[in-house]
Amino acid sequence: MTGKELNYVEDALGHEKYFKTKCNEAINQLTDPELKTLVQQMLTKHEKIYSNFYGLLG
């Protein structure tokens, strides 16, 4: 992997980590069950994306 590609993966990991954090914050604050479910689905999606990017490093 080139240095540029590695930088891209590191940036992508940072973005996905941020999205995961924000989803968790929203889940803890939401009271509407439908919205909570939607945000939980988003969290699951970003966890999968994070894992996929992390897998590129090893």
N, CA, C and O atoms as a Tinker XYZ file with bonds, in Angstrom:
   232  protein
     1  N      0.862000   -1.166000    0.000000    73     2
     2  CA     0.000000    0.000000    0.000000    64     1     3
     3  C      0.913000    1.235000    0.000000    63     2     4     5
     4  O      1.870000    1.319000    0.769000    81     3
     5  N      0.595000    2.175000   -0.869000    73     3     6
     6  CA     1.400000    3.395000   -0.939000    64     5     7
     7  C      1.091000    4.294000    0.253000    63     6     8     9
     8  O      0.092000    4.103000    0.946000    81     7
     9  N      1.951000    5.263000    0.480000    73     7    10
    10  CA     1.733000    6.211000    1.562000    64     9    11
    11  C      0.432000    6.980000    1.397000    63    10    12    13
    12  O     -0.276000    7.239000    2.370000    81    11
    13  N      0.125000    7.339000    0.161000    73    11    14
    14  CA    -1.114000    8.070000   -0.117000    64    13    15
    15  C     -2.333000    7.208000    0.194000    63    14    16    17
    16  O     -3.310000    7.689000    0.769000    81    15
    17  N     -2.272000    5.946000   -0.185000    73    15    18
    18  CA    -3.379000    5.031000    0.103000    64    17    19
    19  C     -3.532000    4.813000    1.606000    63    18    20    21
    20  O     -4.650000    4.752000    2.119000    81    19
    21  N     -2.420000    4.696000    2.301000    73    19    22
    22  CA    -2.456000    4.529000    3.747000    64    21    23
    23  C     -3.079000    5.749000    4.413000    63    22    24    25
    24  O     -3.876000    5.609000    5.340000    81    23
    25  N     -2.725000    6.937000    3.951000    73    23    26
    26  CA    -3.332000    8.166000    4.483000    64    25    27
    27  C     -4.840000    8.177000    4.257000    63    26    28    29
    28  O     -5.598000    8.599000    5.130000    81    27
    29  N     -5.275000    7.712000    3.086000    73    27    30
    30  CA    -6.704000    7.663000    2.791000    64    29    31
    31  C     -7.421000    6.736000    3.763000    63    30    32    33
    32  O     -8.477000    7.078000    4.297000    81    31
    33  N     -6.837000    5.556000    3.989000    73    31    34
    34  CA    -7.459000    4.586000    4.897000    64    33    35
    35  C     -7.505000    5.152000    6.316000    63    34    36    37
    36  O     -8.514000    5.011000    7.008000    81    35
    37  N     -6.418000    5.792000    6.752000    73    35    38
    38  CA    -6.399000    6.392000    8.091000    64    37    39
    39  C     -7.465000    7.482000    8.222000    63    38    40    41
    40  O     -8.148000    7.560000    9.243000    81    39
    41  N     -7.611000    8.320000    7.196000    73    39    42
    42  CA    -8.656000    9.346000    7.208000    64    41    43
    43  C    -10.044000    8.718000    7.267000    63    42    44    45
    44  O    -10.909000    9.162000    8.023000    81    43
    45  N    -10.241000    7.682000    6.460000    73    43    46
    46  CA   -11.537000    7.002000    6.430000    64    45    47
    47  C    -11.852000    6.383000    7.793000    63    46    48    49
    48  O    -12.994000    6.442000    8.249000    81    47
    49  N    -10.852000    5.792000    8.445000    73    47    50
    50  CA   -11.053000    5.236000    9.778000    64    49    51
    51  C    -11.462000    6.326000   10.759000    63    50    52    53
    52  O    -12.351000    6.119000   11.585000    81    51
    53  N    -10.823000    7.475000   10.673000    73    51    54
    54  CA   -11.164000    8.590000   11.551000    64    53    55
    55  C    -12.592000    9.062000   11.341000    63    54    56    57
    56  O    -13.310000    9.336000   12.303000    81    55
    57  N    -13.002000    9.156000   10.086000    73    55    58
    58  CA   -14.369000    9.585000    9.786000    64    57    59
    59  C    -15.387000    8.575000   10.308000    63    58    60    61
    60  O    -16.397000    8.951000   10.902000    81    59
    61  N    -15.120000    7.312000   10.086000    73    59    62
    62  CA   -16.051000    6.277000   10.543000    64    61    63
    63  C    -16.116000    6.228000   12.067000    63    62    64    65
    64  O    -17.187000    6.025000   12.639000    81    63
    65  N    -14.981000    6.411000   12.719000    73    63    66
    66  CA   -14.974000    6.450000   14.186000    64    65    67
    67  C    -15.821000    7.621000   14.686000    63    66    68    69
    68  O    -16.563000    7.485000   15.659000    81    67
    69  N    -15.707000    8.768000   14.020000    73    67    70
    70  CA   -16.510000    9.946000   14.364000    64    69    71
    71  C    -18.002000    9.647000   14.193000    63    70    72    73
    72  O    -18.807000    9.956000   15.071000    81    71
    73  N    -18.363000    9.045000   13.061000    73    71    74
    74  CA   -19.766000    8.716000   12.809000    64    73    75
    75  C    -20.298000    7.751000   13.863000    63    74    76    77
    76  O    -21.426000    7.901000   14.333000    81    75
    77  N    -19.483000    6.753000   14.236000    73    75    78
    78  CA   -19.900000    5.802000   15.271000    64    77    79
    79  C    -20.144000    6.517000   16.595000    63    78    80    81
    80  O    -21.124000    6.240000   17.287000    81    79
    81  N    -19.253000    7.434000   16.941000    73    79    82
    82  CA   -19.404000    8.188000   18.188000    64    81    83
    83  C    -20.686000    9.008000   18.174000    63    82    84    85
    84  O    -21.426000    9.017000   19.157000    81    83
    85  N    -20.954000    9.687000   17.081000    73    83    86
    86  CA   -22.148000   10.521000   16.979000    64    85    87
    87  C    -23.420000    9.678000   16.997000    63    86    88    89
    88  O    -24.422000   10.088000   17.583000    81    87
    89  N    -23.393000    8.522000   16.372000    73    87    90
    90  CA   -24.561000    7.635000   16.412000    64    89    91
    91  C    -24.827000    7.179000   17.841000    63    90    92    93
    92  O    -25.974000    7.170000   18.287000    81    91
    93  N    -23.774000    6.800000   18.559000    73    91    94
    94  CA   -23.943000    6.376000   19.946000    64    93    95
    95  C    -24.502000    7.507000   20.808000    63    94    96    97
    96  O    -25.367000    7.275000   21.652000    81    95
    97  N    -24.016000    8.713000   20.602000    73    95    98
    98  CA   -24.531000    9.867000   21.347000    64    97    99
    99  C    -26.014000   10.071000   21.061000    63    98   100   101
   100  O    -26.803000   10.316000   21.973000    81    99
   101  N    -26.384000    9.969000   19.787000    73    99   102
   102  CA   -27.783000   10.165000   19.403000    64   101   103
   103  C    -28.670000    9.077000   20.008000    63   102   104   105
   104  O    -29.760000    9.366000   20.503000    81   103
   105  N    -28.209000    7.839000   19.971000    73   103   106
   106  CA   -28.990000    6.728000   20.528000    64   105   107
   107  C    -29.272000    6.969000   22.008000    63   106   108   109
   108  O    -30.371000    6.698000   22.490000    81   107
   109  N    -28.279000    7.475000   22.717000    73   107   110
   110  CA   -28.440000    7.719000   24.150000    64   109   111
   111  C    -29.387000    8.882000   24.447000    63   110   112   113
   112  O    -29.937000    8.960000   25.546000    81   111
   113  N    -29.583000    9.775000   23.496000    73   111   114
   114  CA   -30.433000   10.951000   23.718000    64   113   115
   115  C    -31.836000   10.805000   23.148000    63   114   116   117
   116  O    -32.760000   11.480000   23.602000    81   115
   117  N    -32.003000    9.945000   22.174000    73   115   118
   118  CA   -33.309000    9.813000   21.518000    64   117   119
   119  C    -34.303000    9.075000   22.404000    63   118   120   121
   120  O    -33.951000    8.161000   23.149000    81   119
   121  N    -35.549000    9.500000   22.298000    73   119   122
   122  CA   -36.625000    8.815000   23.015000    64   121   123
   123  C    -37.596000    8.141000   22.047000    63   122   124   125
   124  O    -38.293000    7.201000   22.426000    81   123
   125  N    -37.645000    8.610000   20.814000    73   123   126
   126  CA   -38.521000    8.025000   19.805000    64   125   127
   127  C    -37.954000    6.672000   19.378000    63   126   128   129
   128  O    -36.836000    6.609000   18.867000    81   127
   129  N    -38.706000    5.592000   19.579000    73   127   130
   130  CA   -38.191000    4.254000   19.258000    64   129   131
   131  C    -37.846000    4.054000   17.779000    63   130   132   133
   132  O    -36.885000    3.356000   17.456000    81   131
   133  N    -38.621000    4.661000   16.890000    73   131   134
   134  CA   -38.347000    4.511000   15.460000    64   133   135
   135  C    -37.042000    5.192000   15.081000    63   134   136   137
   136  O    -36.239000    4.643000   14.327000    81   135
   137  N    -36.837000    6.392000   15.610000    73   135   138
   138  CA   -35.587000    7.098000   15.326000    64   137   139
   139  C    -34.397000    6.365000   15.926000    63   138   140   141
   140  O    -33.331000    6.277000   15.317000    81   139
   141  N    -34.595000    5.845000   17.118000    73   139   142
   142  CA   -33.531000    5.092000   17.781000    64   141   143
   143  C    -33.138000    3.879000   16.934000    63   142   144   145
   144  O    -31.954000    3.582000   16.778000    81   143
   145  N    -34.127000    3.191000   16.397000    73   143   146
   146  CA   -33.862000    2.023000   15.550000    64   145   147
   147  C    -33.113000    2.436000   14.287000    63   146   148   149
   148  O    -32.172000    1.759000   13.872000    81   147
   149  N    -33.523000    3.529000   13.686000    73   147   150
   150  CA   -32.868000    4.021000   12.477000    64   149   151
   151  C    -31.402000    4.354000   12.753000    63   150   152   153
   152  O    -30.522000    3.982000   11.977000    81   151
   153  N    -31.143000    5.051000   13.851000    73   151   154
   154  CA   -29.772000    5.423000   14.187000    64   153   155
   155  C    -28.955000    4.179000   14.549000    63   154   156   157
   156  O    -27.759000    4.117000   14.263000    81   155
   157  N    -29.593000    3.195000   15.173000    73   155   158
   158  CA   -28.896000    1.940000   15.473000    64   157   159
   159  C    -28.481000    1.248000   14.180000    63   158   160   161
   160  O    -27.392000    0.678000   14.101000    81   159
   161  N    -29.340000    1.294000   13.171000    73   159   162
   162  CA   -29.003000    0.713000   11.873000    64   161   163
   163  C    -27.833000    1.461000   11.235000    63   162   164   165
   164  O    -26.952000    0.852000   10.627000    81   163
   165  N    -27.834000    2.783000   11.380000    73   163   166
   166  CA   -26.718000    3.581000   10.864000    64   165   167
   167  C    -25.419000    3.220000   11.591000    63   166   168   169
   168  O    -24.362000    3.110000   10.969000    81   167
   169  N    -25.508000    3.038000   12.903000    73   167   170
   170  CA   -24.339000    2.660000   13.692000    64   169   171
   171  C    -23.781000    1.332000   13.209000    63   170   172   173
   172  O    -22.572000    1.189000   13.027000    81   171
   173  N    -24.655000    0.368000   13.003000    73   171   174
   174  CA   -24.230000   -0.946000   12.525000    64   173   175
   175  C    -23.519000   -0.823000   11.177000    63   174   176   177
   176  O    -22.495000   -1.466000   10.946000    81   175
   177  N    -24.066000    0.001000   10.296000    73   175   178
   178  CA   -23.462000    0.214000    8.979000    64   177   179
   179  C    -22.062000    0.813000    9.110000    63   178   180   181
   180  O    -21.131000    0.370000    8.437000    81   179
   181  N    -21.911000    1.821000    9.977000    73   179   182
   182  CA   -20.610000    2.465000   10.134000    64   181   183
   183  C    -19.616000    1.558000   10.852000    63   182   184   185
   184  O    -18.414000    1.644000   10.599000    81   183
   185  N    -20.092000    0.694000   11.738000    73   183   186
   186  CA   -19.201000   -0.287000   12.369000    64   185   187
   187  C    -18.658000   -1.261000   11.330000    63   186   188   189
   188  O    -17.486000   -1.636000   11.373000    81   187
   189  N    -19.512000   -1.666000   10.402000    73   187   190
   190  CA   -19.087000   -2.581000    9.341000    64   189   191
   191  C    -18.075000   -1.897000    8.415000    63   190   192   193
   192  O    -17.063000   -2.493000    8.044000    81   191
   193  N    -18.351000   -0.664000    8.052000    73   191   194
   194  CA   -17.433000    0.078000    7.183000    64   193   195
   195  C    -16.084000    0.246000    7.879000    63   194   196   197
   196  O    -15.032000    0.075000    7.263000    81   195
   197  N    -16.124000    0.586000    9.182000    73   195   198
   198  CA   -14.892000    0.754000    9.956000    64   197   199
   199  C    -14.088000   -0.547000    9.940000    63   198   200   201
   200  O    -12.878000   -0.537000    9.715000    81   199
   201  N    -14.764000   -1.647000   10.178000    73   199   202
   202  CA   -14.086000   -2.955000   10.184000    64   201   203
   203  C    -13.469000   -3.274000    8.829000    63   202   204   205
   204  O    -12.367000   -3.817000    8.752000    81   203
   205  N    -14.182000   -2.935000    7.771000    73   203   206
   206  CA   -13.662000   -3.186000    6.428000    64   205   207
   207  C    -12.394000   -2.370000    6.158000    63   206   208   209
   208  O    -11.419000   -2.893000    5.619000    81   207
   209  N    -12.411000   -1.106000    6.529000    73   207   210
   210  CA   -11.224000   -0.272000    6.342000    64   209   211
   211  C    -10.079000   -0.774000    7.227000    63   210   212   213
   212  O     -8.930000   -0.829000    6.787000    81   211
   213  N    -10.389000   -1.136000    8.462000    73   211   214
   214  CA    -9.368000   -1.622000    9.377000    64   213   215
   215  C     -8.741000   -2.905000    8.839000    63   214   216   217
   216  O     -7.541000   -3.135000    8.988000    81   215
   217  N     -9.564000   -3.728000    8.219000    73   215   218
   218  CA    -9.057000   -4.962000    7.619000    64   217   219
   219  C     -8.054000   -4.735000    6.510000    63   218   220   221
   220  O     -7.223000   -5.602000    6.241000    81   219
   221  N     -8.115000   -3.589000    5.864000    73   219   222
   222  CA    -7.153000   -3.281000    4.810000    64   221   223
   223  C     -5.745000   -3.085000    5.371000    63   222   224   225
   224  O     -4.759000   -3.226000    4.648000    81   223
   225  N     -5.656000   -2.761000    6.657000    73   223   226
   226  CA    -4.347000   -2.495000    7.255000    64   225   227
   227  C     -3.609000   -3.757000    7.666000    63   226   228   229
   228  O     -2.385000   -3.748000    7.799000    81   227
   229  N     -4.334000   -4.827000    7.865000    73   227   230
   230  CA    -3.680000   -6.049000    8.362000    64   229   231
   231  C     -3.795000   -7.137000    7.427000    63   230   232
   232  O     -3.301000   -8.233000    7.690000    81   231
